[in-house]
Amino acid sequence: MKILVVDDNKSNLYMLETLLKGSGYDVITAINGVEALEKIRQEKPEMIISDILMPKMDGFQLCREVKGDKNLKKIIFIFYTATYTDPKDEKFALSLGAEKFIVKPVDPRDFIKIIKNTIKESEEGVLVPIEKIQEEEPVYLREYTQRLVKKLEDKMLQMEEANKKLKESEERYRVSIESAPHGITVIDRNQKILIFNSQLEKITGYSKKEIPDIQTWLEKIYPDENYRKLVIEERKGIAIEERPRIREAVMTRKDGEKRISQFVSCMISAGLRIVFISDITERKHLEQQKERSRREAEFYADVLGHDVGNINQITMGYLYLLQIAKDEETRKKNVDGIKRSIMKSKRLAESIKILKIIKDTKIEKFDLNKSIERSIKNIKEYSDKEIEVKLDIDKHYYVKANDFLDRVFFNILENSVEFIFKEKVIIDIKTEGKDGFCNVHIHDNGIGISKEKREDILENLETLSKRTGMGFYLMKKILERFNGKFEIKDVKKGTEIVVSIPVVGQNGGSARNIHPQRSHKRNERRDDEMRILIIDDEMDVLTLFKDVLETTGHKVEIAIDGQSGLEKFRNSKFDLIIMDYRMHGKDGIQASKNILNIDKNAKILFASADSSIKKEAIDMGAVGFLLKPFDLEDIINSVKKI
């Protein structure tokens, strides 16, 4: 059976066509009554299913034309409508000769069932065509007009109801926008600002009248031209993008205060974009604080792992040497070593405390000269080396500082003492006033610091401290609190560190000398003696390992970092290298790779507090790995095995 479907809604037309074809019917379509009449005369369908409300010719008129034509009136005509649903509409439709009047919506299965039943009734003669169809024009027009007027009245009522709901919706929309916890703005295709809610006025300090468009927004909210260019570049493409976009920017309020804001922008209709703006300054500051706390905790864990590991190693080492000591002088020497380790542990705890409280400490008028004198006294009491300090104090200085300045000078002096391998430590201290600062020059006669190490210390201090301890890092933080600084000078011999602190007064000077340094005798060489190079940045560890291995009959040389160790290896032959990992400049892994490139048969024994690099060290070619702290017998036995 051929069926003509008439509907001006293409979606409805497609659905009916698909449904009927799926049920085995031959289907043709038309979008209004005029087109339908043409197709009826051409295609001769056996059934017409038509909507009522259509342009050019509606369904009522189409039905009247079909049923009024003697050649067409036997075609089954079914109305299928969602618009005309009143019983009088159905009565009028049937009076025009229609066989069925179906009101949408209908389940597709039920719809097909109605179609089949209608065809069956037609074939069985149950559907008897109305003999007298409304032919009188006045009667038809009256009925048609009544149906049309009724429909217009219904539409008017629906529109009034829709307008009422629209106004209510607009009011809810306005209240929602005004009471929203975020700033909200709506921008049209011409970049005009249509909505600028009260929360956005609070965030920016501006009213809608002051910012009528995006150009004004950019100029007022981003007054810095360079930053504004960055924002404009970032906004490119947003105005035409449909998917939501999230970005952050620093806004400048009307009062000049800078705030961090988050923008969530999305298209709501053609040419209209809504933007939600939130002030996230406090949230960002909290995130930054959390990140600082996380990094601080990580920093302390790394630094403590390095420093505590070394202190424990030194303490255990001297305890071992104390147990096997055969004379009073050796026992006293090892007891002194243990005492120094205990003092280091105490200073480490103090360092952590200083770092936590330094930013809140009170700065006052502080006697710089006495601070230097106390630091000299303390380093002489701490070390058993012979130390001579030459003072060149041009005036008596008072600076803006507090007791923590003593710690700065002590740390510098301690580094000088630990990394000088001569019988006598000579330190020159000179003061000079310049540009409101007192510059304290501390110069020693040690091996010096290479350019590579100086740059590492000054440029990567926090990372360096994780590898080598917190000495320099603590100095930096203390001096920053005093608005001071330190620098490492490029000198031909030794090391010179200059500490600069703001001055508040002046006058005076002094100098002093102290006790000689003790030297250690090496055991005479034996037939099974090994030449060993120890590379470690901790002087106490170097001294301890050197003492232990020399007592077992080996020849030992030491280096305080990877680079100097590499240079010694190039210039001499060693049977074994004992390597630390965390050192400034070249770390243990880098230095080991360089050594193995020179001699692939070089034997390297790692002695480190960092267990995470054990696999890398062994895979690289190390002959063993000792995890600090360990018993000194472990290193003795490891050397024997090698």
C-alpha positions in Angstrom: 0.0 0.0 0.0 1.2 3.5 -0.9 0.8 6.1 1.9 1.3 9.9 1.6 2.5 11.5 4.8 2.0 15.3 5.1 3.7 17.4 7.8 5.6 20.7 7.8 7.9 19.4 10.6 10.8 17.5 8.9 11.6 15.5 12.0 8.0 14.3 12.3 8.0 13.5 8.6 11.2 11.5 8.8 10.0 9.5 11.9 6.6 8.6 10.3 8.3 7.7 7.0 10.8 5.4 8.8 8.1 3.8 10.9 5.8 3.1 8.0 8.5 1.8 5.7 9.7 -0.4 8.5 6.2 -1.9 8.5 6.4 -2.7 4.8 4.5 0.3 3.3 5.5 2.4 0.3 5.8 6.0 1.6 5.8 9.4 -0.2 5.9 12.7 1.7 4.8 16.4 1.4 5.4 19.4 3.6 2.0 21.2 3.1 -1.4 20.8 1.6 -0.5 22.3 -1.8 2.4 20.0 -2.4 0.3 17.1 -1.1 -2.5 17.7 -3.7 0.1 17.6 -6.5 1.5 14.3 -5.3 -1.9 12.8 -4.7 -2.8 13.4 -8.3 0.5 12.1 -9.6 1.2 9.2 -7.2 -2.4 8.0 -6.5 -1.8 7.0 -2.8 -4.3 4.7 -1.1 -3.9 6.5 2.3 -3.1 10.0 3.5 -1.8 10.7 7.0 -1.8 14.5 7.5 -1.0 17.0 10.2 -3.5 19.9 10.5 -1.5 23.1 11.2 0.6 23.7 8.1 1.5 26.7 5.8 -0.1 27.4 2.4 -2.9 24.8 2.9 -3.6 23.2 6.3 -4.9 19.7 6.9 -8.6 20.7 7.1 -8.5 22.3 3.7 -6.5 19.4 2.2 -9.1 16.9 3.5 -12.0 19.0 2.1 -10.2 19.1 -1.3 -9.6 15.3 -1.4 -13.0 14.3 -0.2 -14.7 16.8 -2.5 -13.0 15.3 -5.6 -14.9 12.3 -6.9 -11.7 10.8 -8.2 -9.9 11.1 -4.8 -12.6 10.7 -2.2 -12.1 7.0 -1.7 -8.5 7.6 -0.4 -8.4 6.8 3.3 -7.6 10.1 5.1 -6.2 10.1 8.7 -5.5 13.2 10.7 -2.5 12.9 13.0 -2.1 16.1 15.1 -0.8 17.4 18.4 -2.3 20.9 17.9 -6.0 20.3 17.4 -7.0 18.1 20.3 -10.4 19.4 21.3 -13.4 16.9 20.7 -15.0 19.5 18.4 -11.8 19.5 16.3 -12.2 15.8 15.8 -15.9 16.2 15.0 -15.2 18.8 12.4 -12.4 16.7 10.9 -14.7 13.7 10.5 -17.4 15.9 9.1 -15.0 16.7 6.3 -14.8 13.0 5.4 -11.7 11.9 7.4 -11.7 8.2 8.4 -9.6 8.6 11.5 -8.5 11.3 13.9 -5.4 10.4 16.0 -4.1 12.7 18.7 -0.3 12.7 19.3 1.6 11.3 21.0 0.9 7.6 20.3 3.2 4.7 20.9 4.7 3.6 17.5 3.4 0.1 18.0 -0.1 1.4 18.7 0.1 3.8 15.8 0.9 0.9 13.3 -1.9 -1.1 14.8 -4.4 1.7 14.1 -3.1 2.0 10.5 -3.5 -1.8 10.0 -7.0 -1.9 11.5 -8.0 1.1 9.4 -6.9 -0.6 6.2 -8.6 -3.8 7.3 -11.9 -2.0 8.1 -11.7 -0.3 4.7 -11.1 -3.6 2.9 -14.0 -5.2 4.8 -16.3 -2.3 4.1 -16.6 -1.3 7.7 -15.4 2.2 6.9 -18.3 3.7 4.9 -17.5 7.1 3.3 -19.7 9.9 4.5 -22.2 10.5 1.7 -22.8 14.1 2.5 -19.6 16.0 3.2 -19.8 19.7 4.1 -20.0 21.2 0.7 -21.7 24.5 1.5 -19.1 27.2 1.7 -20.8 29.2 4.5 -21.2 26.2 6.7 -17.7 25.0 6.1 -16.2 28.5 6.7 -18.2 29.0 9.9 -17.0 25.7 11.3 -13.5 26.2 10.0 -13.4 29.7 11.5 -14.7 28.5 14.9 -11.9 25.9 15.0 -9.3 28.4 13.9 -10.5 31.1 16.5 -10.6 28.4 19.2 -7.1 27.4 18.3 -5.9 31.1 18.3 -7.5 31.6 21.7 -5.7 28.5 23.0 -2.5 29.9 21.6 -3.0 33.3 23.2 -3.6 31.6 26.5 -0.5 29.5 26.0 1.6 32.6 25.1 0.3 34.5 28.1 1.3 31.5 30.3 4.6 31.2 28.6 5.3 35.0 29.0 4.4 34.7 32.6 6.7 31.8 33.1 9.4 33.6 31.1 9.1 36.7 33.4 9.3 34.4 36.4 12.2 32.6 34.9 14.0 35.9 34.1 13.4 37.1 37.7 14.8 33.8 39.1 17.7 34.2 36.6 18.4 37.7 37.8 18.2 36.8 41.5 20.4 33.8 40.8 23.0 35.9 39.1 22.9 38.6 41.8 23.1 36.2 44.7 25.8 34.0 43.0 29.0 33.6 45.1 31.0 34.2 41.9 31.4 37.2 39.7 29.3 36.8 36.5 29.4 38.7 33.3 27.8 38.0 29.9 29.4 39.3 26.7 27.8 39.7 23.3 29.3 39.1 19.9 30.3 42.8 19.7 32.3 42.4 23.0 29.7 44.5 24.9 29.2 43.6 28.5 25.4 42.8 29.1 25.6 41.6 32.7 28.0 42.6 35.4 26.7 41.3 38.7 27.2 42.7 42.2 29.7 40.1 43.2 31.9 41.1 40.2 31.6 44.7 41.4 33.0 43.6 44.8 35.8 41.6 43.2 36.9 44.4 40.8 35.8 47.5 42.7 34.2 48.8 39.4 30.5 49.2 38.5 29.0 48.1 35.2 28.8 51.7 34.0 32.6 52.0 34.4 33.2 48.8 32.4 30.8 48.7 29.5 32.9 46.5 27.2 35.8 44.1 27.0 38.2 46.8 25.8 37.6 48.9 28.9 37.8 45.8 31.0 41.3 44.9 29.6 42.6 48.5 30.1 41.3 48.9 33.7 41.8 45.4 35.1 45.2 44.9 33.4 46.8 48.4 33.5 50.3 47.0 32.9 50.7 47.0 29.1 53.0 44.0 29.0 50.8 41.9 31.2 47.8 43.0 29.2 49.4 41.8 26.0 49.9 38.4 27.6 46.2 38.2 28.7 45.0 39.2 25.2 47.2 36.6 23.6 45.8 34.0 26.0 42.2 35.0 25.3 42.6 34.5 21.5 40.1 32.0 20.3 38.1 32.0 23.5 35.4 34.2 22.0 34.4 31.7 19.4 35.2 28.5 21.3 32.2 26.5 22.5 33.8 24.3 25.1 34.3 25.8 28.6 37.7 27.4 29.2 39.4 27.8 32.5 42.3 30.3 33.1 43.9 32.3 35.8 45.1 35.9 35.8 46.3 38.6 38.2 43.7 41.4 38.2 44.2 44.9 39.5 41.3 46.3 41.5 40.1 49.9 41.2 41.9 50.6 44.5 45.2 49.2 43.0 45.2 46.0 44.9 46.3 43.0 42.9 44.2 39.8 43.2 44.5 36.3 41.6 41.3 35.4 39.8 40.0 32.3 38.0 37.9 32.7 34.9 35.5 30.0 33.6 34.2 31.0 30.2 31.7 29.2 28.0 29.3 29.9 25.1 25.6 30.0 26.1 24.1 30.8 22.7 25.1 32.2 19.3 27.3 35.2 20.0 26.7 35.2 23.8 29.4 34.1 26.3 29.1 33.8 30.0 32.1 34.1 32.3 32.3 33.1 35.9 35.0 35.0 37.9 36.3 33.9 41.3 38.8 35.6 43.6 41.2 32.7 44.4 43.9 34.8 46.0 43.5 33.2 49.5 43.3 29.7 48.0 46.4 30.3 45.9 48.3 31.6 48.9 47.2 28.5 50.9 48.3 26.2 48.1 51.6 28.0 47.9 52.0 27.7 51.7 51.3 24.0 51.5 53.8 23.6 48.7 56.4 25.5 50.7 55.7 23.3 53.7 56.0 20.2 51.5 59.3 21.4 50.0 60.5 22.4 53.5 59.7 19.0 54.9 61.4 17.3 51.9 64.4 19.6 52.3 64.8 18.9 56.1 64.4 15.1 55.4 67.2 15.2 52.8 69.5 17.4 54.8 69.0 15.5 58.0 69.5 12.3 56.2 72.9 13.6 55.0 74.0 15.3 58.2 72.7 12.7 60.7 74.1 9.9 58.7 77.5 11.4 58.7 77.4 12.3 62.5 76.3 8.7 63.3 79.0 7.3 61.1 81.7 9.5 62.8 80.5 8.7 66.3 80.4 4.9 65.6 83.8 5.1 64.0 85.4 6.8 67.0 83.7 4.4 69.4 85.3 1.6 67.4 88.7 3.2 67.5 88.2 3.9 71.2 87.6 0.2 71.8 90.8 -0.9 70.1 93.0 2.0 71.3 96.2 0.8 73.0 97.5 4.0 74.6 96.0 7.0 76.5 96.8 9.5 73.8 94.9 7.6 71.2 92.0 7.1 73.6 91.9 10.8 74.3 92.0 11.6 70.6 89.0 9.3 70.0 87.1 10.7 72.9 87.6 14.2 71.5 86.3 13.0 68.2 83.1 11.6 69.9 82.7 15.0 71.7 83.0 16.8 68.4 80.3 14.6 66.9 78.0 15.2 69.8 78.6 19.0 69.4 77.8 18.6 65.7 74.6 16.8 66.5 73.7 19.6 69.0 74.4 22.3 66.4 72.3 20.4 63.8 69.3 20.5 66.1 70.0 24.2 66.8 70.2 24.8 63.0 66.8 23.3 62.4 65.4 25.4 65.2 67.0 28.6 63.8 65.6 28.0 60.4 62.1 27.7 61.9 62.3 30.8 64.0 64.7 33.1 62.2 62.1 35.1 60.2 60.3 36.0 63.5 63.4 36.9 65.6 64.0 40.5 66.7 66.8 42.5 65.0 68.7 45.0 67.2 71.9 46.9 67.5 74.5 44.1 67.7 78.2 44.2 68.4 79.9 42.8 65.3 83.4 42.8 66.8 82.4 40.7 69.8 80.6 38.3 67.6 83.8 37.7 65.6 85.8 37.3 68.8 83.3 34.7 70.2 83.3 32.7 67.0 87.1 32.6 67.0 87.1 31.4 70.6 84.5 28.7 69.9 86.2 27.3 66.9 89.5 27.0 68.8 87.8 25.2 71.6 86.0 22.9 69.1 89.0 21.9 67.0 92.2 20.2 68.0 94.1 21.7 65.1 96.6 24.6 65.4 94.7 27.7 64.3 96.2 31.2 63.8 93.7 34.0 63.2 95.0 37.3 62.0 92.7 40.2 62.6 92.5 43.4 60.7 89.6 45.2 62.3 89.5 48.8 61.1 86.6 50.0 63.4 84.2 48.9 66.1 81.1 48.0 64.2 77.5 47.7 65.4 75.2 46.1 62.9 71.5 45.2 62.5 71.5 41.6 63.7 71.2 39.3 66.7 73.0 36.3 68.3 72.5 34.2 65.3 75.3 36.2 63.6 77.7 34.2 65.7 76.5 31.0 63.9 77.3 32.5 60.5 80.9 33.3 61.5 81.4 29.9 63.3 80.1 28.0 60.2 82.6 29.8 57.9 85.5 29.2 60.4 84.5 25.5 60.8 84.6 25.0 57.0 88.0 26.6 56.9 89.3 24.3 59.6 87.8 21.1 58.3 89.0 21.6 54.7 92.6 22.6 55.4 95.0 19.6 55.3 98.0 21.5 56.5 99.6 21.3 60.0 98.6 24.9 60.7 95.4 26.6 59.8 95.8 30.3 59.1 92.7 32.5 58.8 92.7 36.2 58.0 89.7 38.3 59.1 89.4 41.9 57.8 86.6 44.4 58.2 85.7 47.4 56.0 82.8 49.8 55.9 81.2 50.5 52.6 77.8 52.0 51.5 76.2 51.5 54.9 77.4 47.9 55.2 80.3 46.3 57.1 82.0 43.8 54.9 83.8 41.0 56.8 86.4 39.2 54.7 87.4 35.8 56.0 90.3 34.2 54.1 92.0 30.9 54.8 95.1 29.1 53.5 93.2 25.9 52.5 92.8 24.2 49.1 90.2 26.8 47.9 86.9 26.4 46.1 86.8 25.8 42.4 84.8 28.1 40.1 82.4 25.2 39.4 81.7 24.7 43.2 81.3 28.5 43.8 78.7 28.7 41.1 76.9 25.6 42.5 76.9 27.0 46.0 75.6 30.5 45.0 73.1 29.4 42.3 71.8 26.1 43.5 72.1 26.5 47.3 68.9 24.7 48.3 69.6 21.7 46.0 73.2 21.7 47.1 72.2 21.7 50.8 70.3 18.5 50.2 73.5 16.9 49.0 76.1 18.4 51.4 74.3 19.6 54.5 72.8 22.9 55.6 75.8 25.0 56.5 75.7 27.5 53.6 71.9 27.3 53.5 71.7 28.3 57.2 74.1 31.2 56.6 72.0 32.5 53.7 68.8 32.4 55.7 70.3 34.1 58.7 71.9 36.9 56.7 68.7 37.4 54.7 66.9 38.1 58.0 69.5 40.8 58.6 69.2 42.2 55.1 72.7 41.0 54.6 74.4 38.5 52.2 77.5 36.5 51.7 79.7 35.8 48.6 82.6 33.6 47.7 85.4 35.6 46.2 87.6 34.3 43.3 91.1 34.2 44.9 94.3 32.5 43.7 95.0 30.7 47.0 92.7 29.4 49.7 89.1 30.5 50.1 87.7 33.9 50.9 84.1 34.5 52.0 82.7 38.0 52.4 79.8 38.6 54.8 78.0 42.0 54.3 75.6 43.3 57.1 73.9 46.8 57.5 75.8 49.0 60.0 74.3 51.1 62.8 77.5 52.3 64.5 81.4 52.0 64.6 85.0 52.0 66.3 88.0 49.7 67.4 89.9 46.4 66.5 91.9 43.4 67.7 93.6 40.0 66.7 94.7 36.8 68.3 96.5 33.4 67.8 96.0 29.9 69.1 97.2 26.3 69.6 99.1 24.1 67.1 97.4 21.4 65.1 98.3 17.8 65.8 99.4 15.6 63.0 98.8 11.9 62.5 101.5 9.5 61.8 101.0 6.9 59.1 101.9 3.3 59.6 104.8 2.0 57.6 104.0 0.3 54.3 103.4 -3.5 54.3 103.5 -6.0 51.4 99.7 -6.3 51.3 99.2 -2.5 51.5 96.6 -0.9 49.2 96.6 2.7 47.9 93.2 4.0 48.7 91.5 7.3 47.7 88.6 8.4 49.9 86.2 11.0 48.3 83.8 12.6 50.8 82.6 16.1 51.5 82.6 15.6 55.3 86.0 16.3 56.7 85.4 14.3 59.9 84.4 11.3 57.8 87.5 11.6 55.7 89.7 11.9 58.8 88.0 8.9 60.4 88.1 6.6 57.5 91.7 7.6 56.8 92.7 6.9 60.4 91.0 3.5 60.4 92.4 2.3 57.1 95.9 3.6 57.9 95.9 1.6 61.2 95.2 -1.5 59.1 98.3 -0.8 57.0 97.0 1.0 53.9 98.2 4.2 52.2 95.3 6.7 52.1 94.7 9.9 50.3 91.6 12.1 50.6 89.5 14.4 48.4 86.7 16.6 49.5 84.5 16.4 46.4 84.0 14.5 43.1 86.0 16.9 41.0 89.1 17.0 43.2 88.9 13.2 43.6 88.8 12.8 39.8 91.9 15.1 39.4 93.8 13.0 42.0 92.8 9.8 40.2 94.2 11.1 36.9 97.5 12.0 38.5 98.0 8.8 40.7 97.2 5.1 40.7 94.9 3.8 43.3 93.9 0.2 44.1 90.5 1.3 45.6 88.3 4.4 45.7 85.8 4.8 48.6 83.1 7.1 47.3 80.4 9.2 49.0 77.4 10.2 46.9 76.0 13.5 48.0 78.7 16.2 47.3 78.6 19.6 45.7 79.9 19.9 42.1 80.2 16.3 40.9 78.3 13.8 43.0 79.5 10.3 43.6 77.7 8.8 40.6 79.1 11.4 38.2 82.6 11.2 39.5 82.5 7.3 39.4 81.4 7.4 35.7 84.3 9.7 34.9 86.8 7.5 36.7 85.5 4.3 35.0 85.9 6.1 31.6 89.6 6.7 32.5 90.1 3.1 33.8 87.3 0.6 33.3 89.0 -1.7 35.9 88.9 0.9 38.7 87.5 -0.5 41.9 84.9 1.8 43.5 83.3 1.1 46.9 80.3 3.4 47.7 79.9 4.5 51.3 76.7 6.6 51.4 73.7 7.4 53.6 71.5 7.4 50.4 70.2 3.8 49.8 68.2 5.0 46.7 71.3 5.0 44.5 72.6 1.6 45.5 71.3 -0.2 42.4 72.5 2.5 40.1 76.0 2.4 41.7 76.2 -1.4 41.4 74.9 -1.5 37.9 77.4 1.1 36.9 80.3 -1.1 38.1 80.8 -0.4 41.8 82.4 -3.3 43.7 80.3 -2.8 46.8 77.9 -0.5 48.7 78.1 0.4 52.4 75.1 2.2 53.9 75.9 4.8 56.5 76.1 4.5 59.4 78.0 1.2 59.5 80.5 -0.4 61.8 84.1 0.4 60.9 84.8 -3.3 60.8 82.5 -3.4 57.8 84.7 -1.1 55.8 87.8 -2.9 57.0 86.3 -6.3 55.9 85.1 -4.8 52.6 88.6 -3.5 51.8 90.1 -6.9 52.7 87.7 -8.7 50.3 88.6 -6.3 47.5 
